[in-house]
Structure formats: C-alpha cells, structure tokens
Amino acid sequence: MTQGGADAGGTRGEGSAAEAQPAAEAQPAAEAQPAAEAQPAADRVWTAALVIIGDEILSGRTQDANLAYLARWLNIQGIRLMEARVVADDMAAIGAAVTACLAAYDYVFTTGGIGPTHDDITVDAVAAALGRRVVYHPEAEATLRAWYGDRINATRLRMARVPEGAELIPNPETGAPGIRLDRLFIMAGVPKITQGMLRGLDGKLAGGRPVLSAAVGAWTAESRVAGILAEVQKGFDTVQIGSYPFWREGRTGANFVLRSVDPHALRQAVEQLMAALRADGLEPVEGEI
C-alpha cells in the first residue's frame, strides 16, 4: 500500500463521475447516522473517529503520525476525537470499522490505502460497505492528467477512483485528491499530504467551541498528588484533568494538563490546582516542565 512518494493519495471534488470497476452493484445507501443529540446546539459536543488503515502500521514498519495531528486539528475545529482504530489492508475489516464509527460519531476520518497500487483498497472497501459503486471522478482524473502530463498511466489513474457520489478534498502536495462522502473523509496515509488536505477543510465542518488547554507542572510523584487532582476535578464538571508523569534529571515529575471549552472554568481550575499543590508543599509552575 502506498504510504509515501508522489503517488500517495489526495482529495476528491464535487460532480458526477464516469463509471469504473464496481465494488458493489447495489444502489447507493445512506450512511448510518449517529444518535441524535439532546442538548442545545450551543452546548453540543461534536465527535469524530479515526480509522488508520495499513498492514505497515500493524507490522511496525511504519509509525503513524496522523493521529496526533488530526486530534489537534479537530480541537481547533471544535470537534473531539473520541476513538482511533488501526485496521489491516482487509476489505471486511475496513468496511466494518468505517460503518461502526459512522454509527457512533459525527465525523469519521480514514488515512491510508488510496494510492495507485493493488493493495490500496480503501476506496473499494468503503464503497462495498456503503453499497456504492466505484467510479472514476472526472475532476480527479483531470487533475491527475494535468499533474502527470505524459507520465499518466492506468496505474496512476486508479487514484481518480471514488465511491459514487463522492466529493473531492484537494491535495496541494501531490495532486491526487482525497475523498469526502458527507461525514466520511478518506485521506492519504502520508502525513504531509494528510495535513495539506486538512488545511483545505479548515472552517468547513460544523463543530462546537474549540477545546482549550493549559498545563501545570510539578516535581512530584503523581501518586502523592492523586487526591489533590481528584478534589480539583470534582469542582469543575466542564474541565478534564490528565496527569502525565515523567522521569528526568534523576527526578520524578508530572505535568497536569487541563482541557475545557470554557476559558473561565479552565482558568479557575488552573489557579485552584496551583494553590492546592503549593499548600501541599510543592512549587508548581504554570506550563509543562
């Protein structure tokens, strides 16, 4: 499966498409919708999942770098990444992961498996799972022909294949586009290409308030301050507090990361945590150590 090089996947655009090899002959089927939210729109938490596709990830040959970047990007968009799965280059596994995540979350992203080689099967797997045919997208084909010129061939044109009804996600790095099917975003596995595709989606997804974060660091074993963390957490329903211990310079320390969509609650929680740590005889610093 292609993970690097100029032939790595990209994004797709709107428009009808010329028919390609069908992955499934059934009529297009609507994707499963997540359970309706009961809270007011202003307070709604928008959620997402990532499906990382590739035998090379599971074998340890390639280390994934897309998860962390996507999580940070989603935070800015006001969307929370709630789950990530890693699946093999297997039609059934890819289809099952995508359909399960579509049923549970507002948005689903996939990375990997949209290059030009025989083991790039993400398009086929998604199309089969959603009951759509695989077609050549005319805009994607035109983009690839312009990009490659007289070097275009049938193998490279595989990257113009999309599930029927798909839109394109522009790829400023290698031309080969990514694919959007409503709430599903099918992207390349190469981090630089994926990041370029995400930049093209900035501000285009419905989301809530951005997730803000702050940190407090202290030279202490986290077991010493576990009770303090729990007490501060109890006082702030809208703030999440995570503890991340480390060993450095022969000393034990921990960074405490606080996250919230409410800037005022976040600030208050930071101040309360700092005060509680000082009261316990520690010298906390705002920010990570």
RODO-2510 file (C-alpha; in nm, 4 decimals, decimal comma):
residues 289
     n   res          X          Y          Z
     1     m     0,0000     0,0000     0,0000
     2     t     0,1364     0,3424    -0,0919
     3     q     0,2413     0,5477     0,2109
     4     g     0,4907     0,7854     0,0507
     5     g     0,6073     0,9387    -0,2745
     6     a     0,4365     1,1453    -0,5410
     7     d     0,1704     0,8831    -0,5975
     8     a     0,0359     0,8916    -0,2423
     9     g    -0,3389     0,9664    -0,2105
    10     g    -0,5196     1,3011    -0,2128
    11     t    -0,8728     1,4511    -0,2151
    12     r    -1,1796     1,4480    -0,4368
    13     g    -1,4260     1,7169    -0,5547
    14     e    -1,7918     1,7505    -0,6431
    15     g    -1,9546     1,6338    -0,9600
    16     s    -2,0700     1,3233    -1,1368
    17     a    -1,8178     1,0550    -1,2236
    18     a    -1,7512     0,8154    -1,5070
    19     e    -1,8086     0,4563    -1,4091
    20     a    -1,5089     0,2452    -1,3030
    21     q    -1,4764    -0,1093    -1,1749
    22     p    -1,7743    -0,1537    -0,9404
    23     a    -1,7001    -0,2570    -0,5843
    24     a    -2,0682    -0,3293    -0,5355
    25     e    -2,3537    -0,3092    -0,7812
    26     a    -2,6179    -0,2179    -0,5230
    27     q    -2,7709     0,1285    -0,5315
    28     p    -2,6055     0,3936    -0,3118
    29     a    -2,7084     0,3573     0,0506
    30     a    -2,7201     0,6319     0,3129
    31     e    -2,4566     0,6057     0,5806
    32     a    -2,5700     0,5240     0,9339
    33     q    -2,6414     0,8343     1,1406
    34     p    -2,5206     0,8779     1,4990
    35     a    -2,7741     0,9042     1,7783
    36     a    -2,9441     1,2450     1,7915
    37     e    -2,8074     1,4879     2,0454
    38     a    -3,0482     1,6055     2,3153
    39     q    -2,8568     1,9114     2,4327
    40     p    -2,9000     2,2599     2,2840
    41     a    -2,6972     2,3313     1,9696
    42     a    -2,4739     2,5796     2,1543
    43     d    -2,3684     2,3081     2,4023
    44     r    -2,3461     2,0188     2,1609
    45     v    -2,0249     1,8181     2,1641
    46     w    -1,9243     1,7230     1,8098
    47     t    -1,7329     1,3993     1,7857
    48     a    -1,5047     1,2173     1,5426
    49     a    -1,3210     0,8897     1,4965
    50     l    -1,0093     0,7990     1,3007
    51     v    -0,9580     0,4697     1,1182
    52     i    -0,5890     0,4172     1,0391
    53     i    -0,5506     0,1659     0,7580
    54     g    -0,2411    -0,0313     0,6690
    55     d    -0,0528    -0,3548     0,7249
    56     e     0,2645    -0,1463     0,7510
    57     i     0,1282     0,0265     1,0643
    58     l     0,0327    -0,3006     1,2324
    59     s     0,3646    -0,4642     1,1445
    60     g     0,5617    -0,1796     1,2997
    61     r     0,7336    -0,0958     0,9738
    62     t     0,5701     0,2490     0,9611
    63     q     0,4913     0,4647     1,2615
    64     d     0,1650     0,6572     1,2392
    65     a     0,1962     1,0352     1,2663
    66     n    -0,1555     1,1338     1,1626
    67     l    -0,3384     1,0658     1,4886
    68     a    -0,1773     1,3427     1,6922
    69     y    -0,2037     1,5980     1,4123
    70     l    -0,5694     1,5180     1,3446
    71     a    -0,6574     1,5367     1,7138
    72     r    -0,5062     1,8837     1,7414
    73     w    -0,6703     1,9965     1,4175
    74     l    -1,0090     1,8729     1,5335
    75     n    -0,9739     2,0568     1,8649
    76     i    -0,9362     2,3816     1,6725
    77     q    -1,2479     2,2985     1,4718
    78     g    -1,4454     2,2387     1,7925
    79     i    -1,4636     1,8621     1,7360
    80     r    -1,3410     1,5966     1,9784
    81     l    -1,1593     1,2885     1,8585
    82     m    -1,3200     1,0108     2,0625
    83     e    -1,1774     0,6949     1,9103
    84     a    -0,8980     0,5707     1,6860
    85     r    -0,8729     0,2256     1,5289
    86     v    -0,5916     0,0620     1,3343
    87     v    -0,7013    -0,1989     1,0810
    88     a    -0,5252    -0,4158     0,8261
    89     d    -0,5492    -0,3919     0,4477
    90     d    -0,8570    -0,6100     0,4548
    91     m    -1,1863    -0,5264     0,2818
    92     a    -1,4088    -0,6591     0,5594
    93     a    -1,2059    -0,5023     0,8412
    94     i    -1,2015    -0,1602     0,6770
    95     g    -1,5725    -0,1703     0,5994
    96     a    -1,6674    -0,2845     0,9484
    97     a    -1,4570    -0,0152     1,1160
    98     v    -1,5920     0,2643     0,8984
    99     t    -1,9581     0,1680     0,9337
   100     a    -1,9282     0,1209     1,3114
   101     c    -1,7656     0,4617     1,3539
   102     l    -2,0197     0,6324     1,1281
   103     a    -2,2952     0,4960     1,3511
   104     a    -2,1294     0,6283     1,6668
   105     y    -1,9758     0,9657     1,5777
   106     d    -2,0486     1,2830     1,3831
   107     y    -1,7422     1,2541     1,1594
   108     v    -1,5132     0,9718     1,0534
   109     f    -1,1674     1,0107     0,9012
   110     t    -0,9596     0,7388     0,7397
   111     t    -0,5923     0,7510     0,6485
   112     g    -0,4081     0,5181     0,4145
   113     g    -0,4886     0,2927     0,1222
   114     i    -0,5833     0,5413    -0,1530
   115     g    -0,2654     0,5227    -0,3596
   116     p    -0,2136     0,3604    -0,7014
   117     t    -0,1067     0,0075    -0,6082
   118     h    -0,3002    -0,3170    -0,5884
   119     d    -0,3087    -0,3172    -0,2080
   120     d    -0,4626     0,0303    -0,1904
   121     i    -0,8159    -0,0947    -0,1281
   122     t    -0,9752     0,1682     0,0960
   123     v    -1,1975     0,3087    -0,1803
   124     d    -1,3222    -0,0378    -0,2713
   125     a    -1,3797    -0,1356     0,0913
   126     v    -1,5736     0,1796     0,1758
   127     a    -1,7810     0,1578    -0,1411
   128     a    -1,8715    -0,2039    -0,0711
   129     a    -1,9598    -0,1306     0,2918
   130     l    -2,1862     0,1618     0,1975
   131     g    -2,3445    -0,0052    -0,1048
   132     r    -2,1952     0,2287    -0,3620
   133     r    -2,0254     0,1649    -0,6943
   134     v    -1,6660     0,2684    -0,7556
   135     v    -1,6412     0,5264    -1,0339
   136     y    -1,3774     0,7494    -1,1898
   137     h    -1,4352     1,1065    -1,0760
   138     p    -1,3929     1,3360    -1,3814
   139     e    -1,2427     1,6224    -1,1823
   140     a    -0,9964     1,3898    -1,0107
   141     e    -0,9000     1,2371    -1,3445
   142     a    -0,8479     1,5829    -1,4976
   143     t    -0,6332     1,6859    -1,2006
   144     l    -0,4161     1,3765    -1,2314
   145     r    -0,3751     1,4164    -1,6078
   146     a    -0,2687     1,7779    -1,5593
   147     w    -0,0312     1,6835    -1,2779
   148     y     0,1414     1,3940    -1,4523
   149     g     0,1178     1,5085    -1,8135
   150     d     0,2576     1,2461    -2,0492
   151     r     0,3568     1,0323    -1,7475
   152     i    -0,0071     0,9492    -1,6720
   153     n    -0,0984     0,5830    -1,6939
   154     a    -0,3705     0,3428    -1,5823
   155     t    -0,1998     0,2790    -1,2504
   156     r    -0,1902     0,6469    -1,1587
   157     l    -0,5471     0,6922    -1,2744
   158     r    -0,6517     0,4481    -1,0009
   159     m    -0,6232     0,7498    -0,7712
   160     a    -0,9217     0,9062    -0,9527
   161     r    -1,1481     0,6242    -0,8319
   162     v    -1,4090     0,7169    -0,5717
   163     p    -1,7264     0,5720    -0,4223
   164     e    -2,0139     0,7026    -0,6337
   165     g    -2,1477     1,0377    -0,5150
   166     a    -1,8216     1,1473    -0,3527
   167     e    -1,6749     1,4956    -0,3440
   168     l    -1,3034     1,5696    -0,3598
   169     i    -1,0626     1,7048    -0,0994
   170     p    -0,7833     1,8991    -0,2738
   171     n    -0,4281     1,7729    -0,2352
   172     p    -0,1751     2,0561    -0,2743
   173     e     0,1207     1,8217    -0,2315
   174     t     0,0852     1,5525    -0,4993
   175     g    -0,2357     1,6317    -0,6867
   176     a    -0,4113     1,3016    -0,6148
   177     p    -0,7208     1,4073    -0,4232
   178     g    -0,8823     1,2784    -0,1067
   179     i    -1,2489     1,1879    -0,0838
   180     r    -1,5476     1,3158     0,1099
   181     l    -1,8737     1,1261     0,1489
   182     d    -2,0862     1,3521     0,3677
   183     r    -1,9471     1,2812     0,7188
   184     l    -1,6719     1,0491     0,5990
   185     f    -1,3299     1,1796     0,4936
   186     i    -1,0944     0,9399     0,3136
   187     m    -0,7390     1,0698     0,3140
   188     a    -0,3837     0,9675     0,2327
   189     g    -0,1547     0,7920     0,4769
   190     v     0,1462     1,0198     0,4150
   191     p     0,1397     1,2810     0,6951
   192     k     0,2429     1,5791     0,4806
   193     i    -0,0321     1,5006     0,2304
   194     t    -0,2908     1,4443     0,5032
   195     q    -0,2027     1,7758     0,6635
   196     g    -0,2426     1,9561     0,3321
   197     m    -0,5863     1,8024     0,2891
   198     l    -0,6915     1,9052     0,6394
   199     r    -0,5857     2,2639     0,5716
   200     g    -0,8329     2,2626     0,2851
   201     l    -1,1070     2,1652     0,5313
   202     d    -1,0325     2,4419     0,7829
   203     g    -1,3578     2,6005     0,8977
   204     k    -1,5730     2,3822     0,6701
   205     l    -1,7045     2,1350     0,9282
   206     a    -1,9794     2,2089     1,1768
   207     g    -1,8395     2,1991     1,5281
   208     g    -1,8713     2,3407     1,8752
   209     r    -1,6428     2,5624     2,0750
   210     p    -1,2697     2,4894     2,0391
   211     v    -1,1145     2,2790     2,3126
   212     l    -0,8671     2,4908     2,5105
   213     s    -0,5838     2,3525     2,7187
   214     a    -0,3499     2,4649     2,9941
   215     a    -0,0796     2,2857     3,1896
   216     v     0,0675     2,2836     3,5377
   217     g     0,3975     2,1114     3,6132
   218     a     0,5496     1,9970     3,9396
   219     w     0,8431     1,7890     4,0594
   220     t     0,6447     1,5219     4,2375
   221     a     0,5292     1,1650     4,2043
   222     e     0,1736     1,1706     4,0735
   223     s     0,0736     0,9230     4,3457
   224     r     0,1449     1,1951     4,6040
   225     v    -0,0998     1,4387     4,4476
   226     a    -0,3661     1,1969     4,3205
   227     g    -0,6070     1,3118     4,5922
   228     i    -0,5493     1,6778     4,5077
   229     l    -0,6208     1,6127     4,1404
   230     a    -0,9402     1,4273     4,2259
   231     e    -1,0632     1,7100     4,4503
   232     v    -0,9975     1,9770     4,1894
   233     q    -1,1649     1,7648     3,9235
   234     k    -1,4795     1,7311     4,1390
   235     g    -1,5205     2,1075     4,1415
   236     f    -1,5144     2,1520     3,7635
   237     d    -1,7563     1,9439     3,5580
   238     t    -1,6540     2,1189     3,2362
   239     v    -1,2793     2,0675     3,2815
   240     q    -1,0866     1,7462     3,2170
   241     i    -0,7627     1,6952     3,4073
   242     g    -0,4997     1,4466     3,2954
   243     s    -0,1773     1,3529     3,4736
   244     y     0,1378     1,2685     3,2770
   245     p     0,4362     1,1554     3,4880
   246     f     0,7968     1,1626     3,3718
   247     w     1,1480     1,0849     3,4965
   248     r     1,4102     1,3453     3,4129
   249     e     1,7408     1,4672     3,5540
   250     g     1,7222     1,1920     3,8124
   251     r     1,3944     1,3276     3,9462
   252     t     1,0298     1,2310     3,9290
   253     g     0,7870     1,4879     3,7976
   254     a     0,4446     1,5222     3,6440
   255     n     0,2647     1,7558     3,4095
   256     f    -0,1062     1,8070     3,4652
   257     v    -0,2977     1,9030     3,1509
   258     l    -0,6371     2,0687     3,1853
   259     r    -0,8809     2,0901     2,8931
   260     s    -1,2124     2,2693     2,8556
   261     v    -1,4262     2,4637     2,6103
   262     d    -1,4939     2,7165     2,8889
   263     p    -1,1999     2,9586     2,9259
   264     h    -1,3200     3,0916     3,2612
   265     a    -1,3609     2,7469     3,4172
   266     l    -1,0235     2,6468     3,2761
   267     r    -0,8535     2,9476     3,4350
   268     q    -1,0205     2,8871     3,7694
   269     a    -0,9232     2,5205     3,7680
   270     v    -0,5599     2,6057     3,6939
   271     e    -0,5496     2,8552     3,9800
   272     q    -0,7147     2,6148     4,2224
   273     l    -0,4759     2,3336     4,1282
   274     m    -0,1719     2,5608     4,1665
   275     a    -0,2927     2,6737     4,5099
   276     a    -0,3608     2,3173     4,6260
   277     l    -0,0165     2,1981     4,5166
   278     r     0,1507     2,4893     4,6966
   279     a    -0,0497     2,4114     5,0106
   280     d     0,0957     2,0596     4,9930
   281     g     0,4483     2,1983     4,9994
   282     l     0,5215     2,1797     4,6269
   283     e     0,6386     2,4509     4,3878
   284     p     0,4204     2,4127     4,0776
   285     v     0,4808     2,6071     3,7597
   286     e     0,2241     2,7097     3,5039
   287     g     0,3050     2,5309     3,1829
   288     e     0,4774     2,1980     3,1318
   289     i     0,8160     2,1232     3,2853
***
